[in-house]
């Protein structure tokens, strides 16, 4: 049986409990509110590991310029604004019979043409190496709208071919070709896609690339309109377009996490970033200047680098100007993310008032 003192103590405990709960909620709300509106106080700037500040770079690479690649693969990537690297053989019938795709449809979609040699037969003399590598390079430059020797080209010699290694190395250097087997500064995980692979099998390396923030590379040959055993395309074992499109859909679902790019794009980004210097200076309360330089040759290394800047103060939006070009950007929690070219002059960041 409770006496009056016990009841009084009990009521006091209940009131104290309610008081503590009430003030705990109010205090928590205040802290949350302060965190949401507190201005950022740390000024810094850095170059993102991958363009777009993505978590990994993904390469979709295709050998042999097969009819299925031209008729099915290129349109599938174009429709999703994905970039692939297409190692073409301009001297073979499969390329010539689909010339409109390689000369017009692929470059209009931003696809990256690469050098798989003229005829995929290898070379025994210096003159043959110059023809196989050099003539294919000139055709690719012409399709790009570049002058001869005007841009970097990815290269793959082709399976089963033989070369004089010294001659090949010299000609690749002369024609600004980059062998895709060379190490470019970032670890790469690759899958040579087996014939008849389904979407899940092709996708297996993608989470691993994202997990380690590295390059994930898928190497394809044929793409078939029909599901054979395995699907066939111009004599090449390949993958069924249905499964290939399913793979692309899976990649589209995570496109905010991955940079799907061409081989030369990622090569240039890594080399520019590795030799770059970046600094930020405050000019006024509402204006900052970023200096971005790289030791690479701007004629050949012209891939935009992604810049991540922390801007003190409460900014919602700003403009970024470089080389007389101005773009509008929004900030998220004081963080500004934008793309810029090194060696193109100062970058001016101004708050929109």
ChimeraX attribute file (.defattr): number of C-alpha atoms within 10 A of each C-alpha:
attribute: neighborCount
match mode: 1-to-1
recipient: residues
	/A:1	3
	/A:2	8
	/A:3	7
	/A:4	8
	/A:5	9
	/A:6	11
	/A:7	11
	/A:8	12
	/A:9	11
	/A:10	13
	/A:11	12
	/A:12	12
	/A:13	12
	/A:14	11
	/A:15	12
	/A:16	12
	/A:17	11
	/A:18	12
	/A:19	11
	/A:20	11
	/A:21	12
	/A:22	11
	/A:23	11
	/A:24	12
	/A:25	11
	/A:26	12
	/A:27	12
	/A:28	11
	/A:29	12
	/A:30	12
	/A:31	11
	/A:32	12
	/A:33	11
	/A:34	11
	/A:35	11
	/A:36	10
	/A:37	11
	/A:38	13
	/A:39	15
	/A:40	16
	/A:41	12
	/A:42	11
	/A:43	15
	/A:44	14
	/A:45	18
	/A:46	16
	/A:47	21
	/A:48	19
	/A:49	20
	/A:50	22
	/A:51	25
	/A:52	19
	/A:53	20
	/A:54	18
	/A:55	21
	/A:56	23
	/A:57	25
	/A:58	28
	/A:59	23
	/A:60	19
	/A:61	21
	/A:62	23
	/A:63	22
	/A:64	25
	/A:65	26
	/A:66	29
	/A:67	21
	/A:68	24
	/A:69	26
	/A:70	23
	/A:71	15
	/A:72	17
	/A:73	22
	/A:74	22
	/A:75	16
	/A:76	17
	/A:77	19
	/A:78	18
	/A:79	9
	/A:80	13
	/A:81	14
	/A:82	22
	/A:83	24
	/A:84	26
	/A:85	22
	/A:86	31
	/A:87	25
	/A:88	27
	/A:89	24
	/A:90	25
	/A:91	15
	/A:92	16
	/A:93	14
	/A:94	19
	/A:95	21
	/A:96	15
	/A:97	13
	/A:98	17
	/A:99	14
	/A:100	12
	/A:101	19
	/A:102	24
	/A:103	17
	/A:104	12
	/A:105	16
	/A:106	23
	/A:107	17
	/A:108	12
	/A:109	18
	/A:110	17
	/A:111	21
	/A:112	23
	/A:113	29
	/A:114	31
	/A:115	31
	/A:116	25
	/A:117	29
	/A:118	22
	/A:119	19
	/A:120	20
	/A:121	15
	/A:122	21
	/A:123	22
	/A:124	14
	/A:125	13
	/A:126	16
	/A:127	12
	/A:128	15
	/A:129	24
	/A:130	21
	/A:131	17
	/A:132	26
	/A:133	25
	/A:134	24
	/A:135	18
	/A:136	22
	/A:137	31
	/A:138	18
	/A:139	18
	/A:140	23
	/A:141	20
	/A:142	14
	/A:143	15
	/A:144	18
	/A:145	11
	/A:146	13
	/A:147	10
	/A:148	14
	/A:149	16
	/A:150	16
	/A:151	19
	/A:152	20
	/A:153	23
	/A:154	25
	/A:155	25
	/A:156	19
	/A:157	22
	/A:158	18
	/A:159	10
	/A:160	8
	/A:161	10
	/A:162	12
	/A:163	17
	/A:164	13
	/A:165	12
	/A:166	9
	/A:167	17
	/A:168	22
	/A:169	15
	/A:170	13
	/A:171	20
	/A:172	20
	/A:173	11
	/A:174	12
	/A:175	20
	/A:176	18
	/A:177	23
	/A:178	21
	/A:179	17
	/A:180	16
	/A:181	10
	/A:182	7
	/A:183	10
	/A:184	15
	/A:185	10
	/A:186	12
	/A:187	13
	/A:188	17
	/A:189	16
	/A:190	16
	/A:191	16
	/A:192	12
	/A:193	18
	/A:194	16
	/A:195	20
	/A:196	21
	/A:197	17
	/A:198	18
	/A:199	19
	/A:200	13
	/A:201	14
	/A:202	21
	/A:203	19
	/A:204	11
	/A:205	19
	/A:206	22
	/A:207	12
	/A:208	15
	/A:209	22
	/A:210	18
	/A:211	11
	/A:212	14
	/A:213	20
	/A:214	20
	/A:215	25
	/A:216	24
	/A:217	22
	/A:218	18
	/A:219	16
	/A:220	22
	/A:221	25
	/A:222	27
	/A:223	31
	/A:224	29
	/A:225	16
	/A:226	14
	/A:227	16
	/A:228	15
	/A:229	12
	/A:230	17
	/A:231	21
	/A:232	22
	/A:233	21
	/A:234	15
	/A:235	9
	/A:236	17
	/A:237	20
	/A:238	27
	/A:239	31
	/A:240	26
	/A:241	22
	/A:242	15
	/A:243	20
	/A:244	22
	/A:245	16
	/A:246	16
	/A:247	17
	/A:248	16
	/A:249	14
	/A:250	14
	/A:251	19
	/A:252	16
	/A:253	9
	/A:254	10
	/A:255	13
	/A:256	12
	/A:257	17
	/A:258	24
	/A:259	22
	/A:260	25
	/A:261	21
	/A:262	24
	/A:263	26
	/A:264	23
	/A:265	21
	/A:266	22
	/A:267	20
	/A:268	20
	/A:269	19
	/A:270	21
	/A:271	17
	/A:272	24
	/A:273	23
	/A:274	15
	/A:275	11
	/A:276	17
	/A:277	15
	/A:278	15
	/A:279	12
	/A:280	19
	/A:281	14
	/A:282	13
	/A:283	12
	/A:284	9
	/A:285	10
	/A:286	16
	/A:287	16
	/A:288	17
	/A:289	18
	/A:290	20
	/A:291	16
	/A:292	22
	/A:293	19
	/A:294	18
	/A:295	15
	/A:296	18
	/A:297	10
	/A:298	14
	/A:299	9
	/A:300	13
	/A:301	22
	/A:302	18
	/A:303	22
	/A:304	18
	/A:305	25
	/A:306	22
	/A:307	23
	/A:308	18
	/A:309	22
	/A:310	19
	/A:311	25
	/A:312	17
	/A:313	17
	/A:314	16
	/A:315	21
	/A:316	16
	/A:317	16
	/A:318	18
	/A:319	15
	/A:320	22
	/A:321	17
	/A:322	16
	/A:323	12
	/A:324	8
	/A:325	8
	/A:326	13
	/A:327	11
	/A:328	14
	/A:329	17
	/A:330	16
	/A:331	16
	/A:332	13
	/A:333	18
	/A:334	21
	/A:335	18
	/A:336	21
	/A:337	19
	/A:338	20
	/A:339	17
	/A:340	18
	/A:341	21
	/A:342	25
	/A:343	16
	/A:344	13
	/A:345	15
	/A:346	16
	/A:347	22
	/A:348	19
	/A:349	26
	/A:350	20
	/A:351	18
	/A:352	14
	/A:353	8
